[in-house]
Amino acid sequence: MPDALQLLRTRRSVKPMELGGPAPSAAEIETLLTIATRVPDHGKLAPWRFIVFEGEARLAAGATIAAVFREQHADATPDQIAFERQRLARPALVIAVVSRAAPHVKIPEWEQQLSAGAACMNLVNAAYAMGYAASWITEWYAYDRRVLDALGIAGAERIAGFVHIGRPARPPEERDRPKLADVVTRYSGPAR
Ligand SMILES: Cc1cc2nc3c(=O)[nH]c(=O)nc-3n(C[C@H](O)[C@H](O)[C@H](O)COP(=O)(O)O)c2cc1C
């Protein structure tokens, strides 16, 4: 288990295609979900919920994604449809983070959405801390109303992410990061 700072300094996403089994155990999934709910949440609204895709259910969801894709792309090839069918089945486990942000007398919806983002990131970091790798993605089906209906996601809800979790096929390569000088300033009084 990596040291926390080392993990945060070095973590890299691993593409769903490169995430394999074995899947996290039931106890590990429970831990992942518990950590995902342990995020800052202004007003204690729990403005998110989670959908676990595991085992055969990943393929059932993929069948829906593929069916919608086929209807929207009359010229889709069998390979493309097969690719769509595997969307949630490549890694051993996918957890959807669903934002339930809604108008509230005090808490802006933006803050509720941010809390769902924090839940995604907690899931990702927890997965790495347990020795797995992960990828936080959305893709087209996160925005397709027909797919969302089939997955049981209400009209006012939104997908914050499909967090793919599995064992990495190989260590990920580093990528460029923004230079701190480009993204950090130090406040030095009111702008004139
Ligand atoms: C909300 C959100 C949605 C994303 N959706 C996608 C996606 O659909 N497809 C994709 O390839 N990457 C997507 N990404 C980016 C991946 O998470 C990407 O692998 C990541 O930025 C790589 O950086 P890292 O290795 O530093 O984590 C998304 C990121 C965020 C925050």
The ligand as an SDF file (V2000), in Angstrom:
LIG
                    3D

 31 33  0  0  0  0  0  0  0  0999 V2000
  -15.4890   14.9540  -15.2830 C   0  0  0  0  0  0  0  0  0  0  0  0
  -14.4470   14.2680  -16.1210 C   0  0  0  0  0  0  0  0  0  0  0  0
  -14.8270   13.5420  -17.2300 C   0  0  0  0  0  0  0  0  0  0  0  0
  -13.8740   12.9140  -18.0290 C   0  0  0  0  0  0  0  0  0  0  0  0
  -14.2960   12.1950  -19.1070 N   0  0  0  0  0  0  0  0  0  0  0  0
  -13.3890   11.5960  -19.9040 C   0  0  0  0  0  0  0  0  0  0  0  0
  -13.8130   10.8480  -21.0340 C   0  0  0  0  0  0  0  0  0  0  0  0
  -14.9920   10.7360  -21.3160 O   0  0  0  0  0  0  0  0  0  0  0  0
  -12.8630   10.2650  -21.8050 N   0  0  0  0  0  0  0  0  0  0  0  0
  -11.5230   10.3920  -21.5150 C   0  0  0  0  0  0  0  0  0  0  0  0
  -10.7000    9.8430  -22.2500 O   0  0  0  0  0  0  0  0  0  0  0  0
  -11.0990   11.0860  -20.4450 N   0  0  0  0  0  0  0  0  0  0  0  0
  -12.0040   11.6860  -19.6360 C   0  0  0  0  0  0  0  0  0  0  0  0
  -11.5870   12.3960  -18.5430 N   0  0  0  0  0  0  0  0  0  0  0  0
  -10.1560   12.5340  -18.2960 C   0  0  0  0  0  0  0  0  0  0  0  0
   -9.5860   11.2980  -17.6470 C   0  0  0  0  0  0  0  0  0  0  0  0
   -9.9410   11.2340  -16.2890 O   0  0  0  0  0  0  0  0  0  0  0  0
   -8.1000   11.3360  -17.9070 C   0  0  0  0  0  0  0  0  0  0  0  0
   -7.6790   10.0470  -18.0190 O   0  0  0  0  0  0  0  0  0  0  0  0
   -7.3200   12.0830  -16.8830 C   0  0  0  0  0  0  0  0  0  0  0  0
   -7.5270   13.4710  -17.0130 O   0  0  0  0  0  0  0  0  0  0  0  0
   -5.8160   11.7730  -16.9890 C   0  0  0  0  0  0  0  0  0  0  0  0
   -5.1410   12.4410  -16.0200 O   0  0  0  0  0  0  0  0  0  0  0  0
   -4.5000   11.7720  -14.6990 P   0  0  0  0  0  0  0  0  0  0  0  0
   -3.7820   10.5530  -15.1100 O   0  0  0  0  0  0  0  0  0  0  0  0
   -3.6430   12.8460  -14.2320 O   0  0  0  0  0  0  0  0  0  0  0  0
   -5.5810   11.4430  -13.7520 O   0  0  0  0  0  0  0  0  0  0  0  0
  -12.5070   13.0220  -17.7170 C   0  0  0  0  0  0  0  0  0  0  0  0
  -12.1190   13.7400  -16.5800 C   0  0  0  0  0  0  0  0  0  0  0  0
  -13.0630   14.3660  -15.7920 C   0  0  0  0  0  0  0  0  0  0  0  0
  -12.6230   15.1420  -14.5820 C   0  0  0  0  0  0  0  0  0  0  0  0
  1  2  1  0
  2  3  1  0
  2 30  2  0
  3  4  2  0
  4  5  1  0
  4 28  1  0
  5  6  2  0
  6  7  1  0
  6 13  1  0
  7  8  2  0
  7  9  1  0
  9 10  1  0
 10 11  2  0
 10 12  1  0
 12 13  2  0
 13 14  1  0
 14 15  1  0
 14 28  1  0
 15 16  1  0
 16 17  1  0
 16 18  1  0
 18 19  1  0
 18 20  1  0
 20 21  1  0
 20 22  1  0
 22 23  1  0
 23 24  1  0
 24 25  2  0
 24 26  1  0
 24 27  1  0
 28 29  2  0
 29 30  1  0
 30 31  1  0
M  END
$$$$
